[in-house]
């Protein structure tokens, strides 16, 4: 993850990622920005991202039709995990096996 830019009180923060590999979907290598809460809320939809850490991100398309950089969302219970943990490395192996990518 490259950076977090705080949103206004009415907007979710922007989280900028450098994409090294895609396991599913059509995002090309490069950079992508998603909008996601950063902390757990009563609806459990936040994720505690930290700049500089590598992540396995499971992003969900919000509205591909608008063509905006923020067309993706990340949620706490969506499977996203830091790759510098045992769980992260295990989840990456599982995701690669499921998609047939190395």
ABEGO torsion letter per residue (X at the ends): XABBBBBBAABBBBBBBBBABBABEABBBEBBBBBBBABBBAAGABBBBBBGBBBBBBBBBABAAAGBAAABBBBAAAGBBBAABAAAAAAAAAAAAAAGBX
